[in-house]
């Protein structure tokens, strides 16, 4: 299911899938990306569940995602985090204890689209019936990334459109995209939307003013942009918005984890709930 914010926005929309990505098979997922999770909405007796957003484990009970993913929910009994699988609707379900948005989040245009999900129970990979590998945790950034530097985007969002219908792969998608110069990105947004951008904590990823299609899409909201440093992965961005999924030369907007306010937000919950396995 897509969170239908796009009906409420002008030109930006929260995004759910990767256009221009590739499948992540289980061997690669097990070896590199087991910290990726999906957020599902499952009503009683409903099959299948609805995909809401992606997310990433920062601790056994701590999931980083986008603030707009569950921003209107007050109860979470029908929402679950899926751990331990590269498939969109398969995995171990964990209940949600609570959901915290960044205090400065007001809308995706104003930035700070960052949130934490606290799981009811810690992820314990020994108790997962189908998972035979340690679930990894991503880390917060130890530095910055340069303009043009490519890192990794993961997501379960749409991979195509056919006659107005979004198409989804059953497997997690991966893409390696570069960081866009922030001033170039802001210029693009201001020219396209005819509004002023007041420098929110924004990380722009992909290709701008070109012919290449490299976009997040419906279902990718909350999904991570990660860089590998010193043999571990660090979280640099959380997917917040994009333009038309199949459009060339349009940027993707992420919450910038290197922003001091955003980083300290996540550090607070990691300290509170960051017990080790």
Secondary structure, DSSP 8 states (H G I E B T S, - for coil): ---GGGGTSSS-B----EET-EE--HHHHHHH-TTEEEEEE--TT-SS-EEEEEEEEEETTEEEE-GGGSTT-S--TTEEEEES-SBTT-SEEEEEEEEEE-TT-S-GGGS---EEEEESS---GGG-TT--S-----EE-SS---TT-EEEEEE----EEETTEEE--SB-EEEEEEB--HHHHHHHHHHHHTS-----SEEEEE-SSSS---EE-TT-TT-EEEEEETTEEEEEEEEEEBS-TT-SS-EEEEEETTSHHHHHHHHHHHHHH----
